[in-house]
Amino acid sequence: MNEQIITMGTARQMIHISDRKNLTITGVEDVQSFNETGIILMTCLGMLAVDGVGLRITHLSRESGEMYIEGEIGGVVFFDPAEPKKKRGFFK
């Protein structure tokens, strides 16, 4: 079980990965893009990218900011939207 709770000011976010197959994220504000290999989100702490295989958003609540993702989770990366695209690792 992998769980990370991040707090910045009053913003709070929890990321929980179970068996690299289930991902729960809180603090989700918007989904920028998604497909079976990647999901880009705006969260209360900035942009977040999830990559993997066979990804599916199984639950999204805009009211609570909770999102559940199923599939083979390959990675979760925070990035600064102002950062030049060439410096990002994926989703160029």
C-alpha positions as CSV (number, residue, x, y, z in Angstrom):
1,M,0.0,0.0,0.0
2,N,1.4,3.4,-1.1
3,E,-0.2,6.5,0.4
4,Q,0.9,10.1,0.2
5,I,-0.8,13.0,1.9
6,I,0.4,16.4,0.8
7,T,-0.5,19.7,2.5
8,M,0.3,23.1,1.2
9,G,-1.2,26.1,3.0
10,T,-4.8,25.1,3.5
11,A,-4.9,22.9,0.5
12,R,-4.8,19.2,1.3
13,Q,-4.5,16.2,-1.1
14,M,-4.3,12.5,-0.7
15,I,-2.9,10.1,-3.3
16,H,-3.4,6.3,-2.6
17,I,-2.1,3.6,-5.0
18,S,-3.1,0.0,-4.3
19,D,-1.3,-2.8,-6.1
20,R,-0.5,-0.5,-9.0
21,K,-4.1,-1.2,-10.2
22,N,-6.2,1.3,-8.2
23,L,-5.5,5.0,-7.7
24,T,-7.5,7.3,-5.4
25,I,-6.8,11.1,-5.6
26,T,-8.5,13.8,-3.6
27,G,-8.3,17.5,-4.3
28,V,-9.1,17.1,-8.0
29,E,-10.5,20.3,-9.5
30,D,-10.6,19.5,-13.2
31,V,-9.7,16.8,-15.8
32,Q,-7.6,18.4,-18.5
33,S,-7.3,15.3,-20.7
34,F,-7.6,11.6,-20.5
35,N,-7.2,8.4,-22.5
36,E,-6.2,4.8,-21.8
37,T,-2.5,5.7,-21.4
38,G,-2.7,9.0,-19.6
39,I,-4.7,11.4,-17.5
40,I,-3.8,15.0,-16.8
41,L,-5.6,16.7,-13.9
42,M,-5.7,20.1,-12.2
43,T,-5.6,19.6,-8.5
44,C,-5.6,21.9,-5.5
45,L,-1.8,21.6,-5.5
46,G,-1.2,22.0,-9.2
47,M,-1.1,19.9,-12.3
48,L,-0.8,16.1,-12.0
49,A,-0.2,13.5,-14.7
50,V,-1.0,9.8,-14.4
51,D,0.4,7.4,-16.9
52,G,-0.3,3.7,-17.4
53,V,-2.1,1.1,-19.5
54,G,-5.8,0.5,-19.7
55,L,-6.6,3.5,-17.5
56,R,-10.3,4.1,-16.7
57,I,-11.8,6.9,-14.5
58,T,-14.3,4.9,-12.5
59,H,-15.5,7.7,-10.2
60,L,-15.2,11.5,-10.3
61,S,-16.9,13.8,-7.9
62,R,-16.5,17.5,-8.6
63,E,-18.2,18.3,-5.3
64,S,-15.8,16.4,-3.1
65,G,-12.8,16.4,-5.5
66,E,-12.4,12.6,-5.3
67,M,-11.3,10.5,-8.3
68,Y,-10.9,6.8,-8.6
69,I,-8.8,5.4,-11.5
70,E,-8.4,1.7,-12.4
71,G,-5.8,0.1,-14.8
72,E,-2.1,-0.5,-14.7
73,I,-0.6,2.5,-13.0
74,G,2.8,3.4,-14.5
75,G,3.5,6.7,-12.7
76,V,2.2,9.8,-11.0
77,V,4.0,13.1,-11.6
78,F,3.3,16.6,-10.4
79,F,4.4,19.4,-12.8
80,D,4.3,23.1,-13.0
81,P,2.2,24.2,-16.0
82,A,4.6,27.1,-16.6
83,E,7.5,24.7,-17.1
84,P,8.6,24.3,-20.7
85,K,7.1,21.2,-22.4
86,K,10.6,19.8,-23.3
87,K,11.4,19.4,-19.6
88,R,8.3,17.2,-18.9
89,G,8.9,13.5,-18.9
90,F,5.8,12.4,-20.8
91,F,2.6,13.8,-22.4
92,K,4.5,16.2,-24.6
